Amino acid sequence: MEKIFYIFLFFIFLFENSAMAQREIFVIKKINKEITIDGNITPEEWGTKPTITRFYRADNIEKPVNSKTSVWILYDHQYLYVAAHIEDKDIIANCTKKDSFGLFSDDVFELFIKPNFKSKYFYEIDVNPVGTVFDACLQFRHLYLHNAIEFSSGVVCAIKIYGTLNNMKDTDAGWDIELKIPFSSFDGICPPKKGDTWYFAVCRTEYSVFLPNGKEYSSSARLRKLDFHSYDDYDIMLFK
């Protein structure tokens, strides 16, 4: 019966959205035990198989990314959990002020969530390798100060760095990040139930002396243009 349920949902999405050919559906497993956010992505807590292993260049989805990213997504009755293993040969992070646009001169792990596609609101949570957070509730696609609504995600994060910060003379391995986001932070949005769907994209901004152009933008969603706020191209998380 569960298999029939997901097949049924798939065809609903297919006919509801003409852009479905570009979207992927990622099934998000519900867990019964709260995950310890300490920067250690263990198989006991997160499982052995990541939710997402393929990323696309945001400037050209036909070109392969230079740095790989693996992402795990889980949930319980209170929190959305996200973890990522991020390949990065040149880890850069200088911004330490919350909600500063200076964050976007660093390497950044970025999560975009649109719980209700028919609503004009969507959410952005960004974190750099030293744990500085930028979060915003947006009502339009473009990130401008007059567009952002006062919002605090309440995210708890932990990071483990494999290399040295801000040293272009050596070669780093990358960094791991864990996030715990309370559903209560999304105004008017109830914790998801089995069968609920949210739209989302996991993205990266990476600066590196090892990259051909010195920087790379990548996304789990197939973005048709270089704009992480293009929610029409976001994928679907289906809560199991």
Long-range contacts (C-beta under 8 A, 24 or more apart in sequence): 5-195, 6-238, 9-195, 9-197, 9-238, 13-197, 13-236, 19-232, 19-233, 22-222, 22-224, 22-233, 23-221, 23-233, 23-234, 23-235, 23-236, 24-221, 24-235, 24-236, 25-235, 25-236, 25-238, 26-51, 26-52, 26-73, 26-235, 26-236, 26-237, 26-238, 27-238, 27-240, 28-73, 28-74, 28-75, 28-237, 28-238, 28-239, 28-240, 29-74, 29-75, 29-240, 30-74, 30-75, 30-76, 30-194, 30-239, 30-240, 31-74, 31-75, 31-76, 31-81, 32-76, 33-76, 34-76, 34-78, 34-79, 35-74, 35-79, 35-81, 35-178, 35-180, 37-156, 37-157, 37-158, 37-178, 37-179, 37-180, 38-158, 38-178, 39-158, 39-159, 39-160, 39-176, 39-177, 39-178, 40-160, 40-176, 40-178, 41-72, 41-83, 41-85, 41-176, 41-178, 46-72, 46-74, 46-83, 47-72, 47-74, 50-85, 52-202, 52-220, 54-220, 55-202, 55-204, 55-218, 55-219, 55-220, 56-218, 56-219, 56-220, 56-221, 56-222, 56-223, 57-216, 57-217, 57-218, 58-203, 58-217, 58-218, 58-219, 58-223, 58-226, 58-227, 58-228, 59-217, 59-226, 61-222, 61-223, 61-224, 65-216, 65-218, 66-210, 66-211, 66-212, 66-216, 67-174, 67-204, 67-206, 67-208, 67-216, 67-218, 69-202, 69-204, 69-218, 69-220, 71-202, 71-220, 73-237, 75-192, 75-239, 77-191, 78-182, 78-183, 78-184, 78-191, 79-180, 79-181, 79-182, 79-183, 80-113, 80-179, 80-180, 80-181, 80-183, 81-178, 81-179, 81-180, 81-181, 82-111, 82-178, 82-179, 82-181, 82-202, 83-176, 83-177, 83-178, 83-179, 84-109, 84-176, 84-177, 84-202, 85-174, 85-176, 86-174, 86-175, 86-176, 86-177, 86-204, 87-173, 87-174, 88-129, 88-163, 88-172, 88-173, 88-174, 88-175, 88-206, 88-208, 89-163, 89-171, 89-172, 89-173, 89-174, 89-208, 89-210, 90-168, 90-171, 90-172, 90-207, 90-208, 90-209, 90-210, 91-129, 91-161, 91-163, 91-164, 91-165, 91-166, 91-172, 91-174, 91-175, 92-129, 92-165, 92-166, 92-207, 92-208, 93-128, 93-129, 93-130, 93-132, 93-165, 93-166, 94-166, 95-128, 95-130, 95-132, 96-130, 96-132, 97-132, 98-132, 98-133, 98-134, 99-133, 99-134, 99-135, 99-136, 100-132, 100-134, 101-134, 103-128, 103-132, 103-134, 104-134, 104-205, 105-207, 106-132, 106-205, 106-207, 107-175, 107-204, 107-205, 107-206, 107-207, 107-208, 108-134, 108-204, 108-205, 109-177, 109-202, 109-204, 110-202, 110-203, 110-204, 110-205, 110-228, 111-179, 111-200, 111-201, 111-202, 111-203, 112-200, 112-201, 112-202, 112-203, 112-228, 112-229, 112-231, 112-234, 113-186, 113-198, 113-199, 113-200, 114-198, 114-199, 114-200, 114-231, 114-234, 115-186, 115-189, 115-192, 115-198, 115-199, 116-189, 117-199, 117-231, 121-149, 122-199, 122-229, 122-231, 123-151, 123-153, 123-186, 124-228, 124-229, 125-153, 125-155, 125-179, 125-181, 127-155, 127-157, 127-159, 127-177, 127-179, 129-159, 129-161, 129-165, 129-175, 130-159, 130-165, 131-157, 131-158, 131-159, 133-157, 137-187, 138-229, 141-227, 141-229, 141-230, 141-231, 142-229, 143-229, 151-185, 152-185, 153-181, 153-182, 153-185, 154-181, 154-182, 154-184, 154-185, 155-179, 155-180, 155-181, 155-185, 156-180, 156-181, 168-209, 171-210, 192-239, 193-239, 194-239, 194-240, 195-238, 195-239, 196-238, 196-239, 197-236, 197-237, 197-238, 197-239, 198-236, 198-237, 198-239, 199-231, 199-234, 199-235, 199-236, 199-237, 200-234, 200-235, 200-236, 200-237, 201-228, 201-231, 201-233, 201-234, 201-235, 203-228
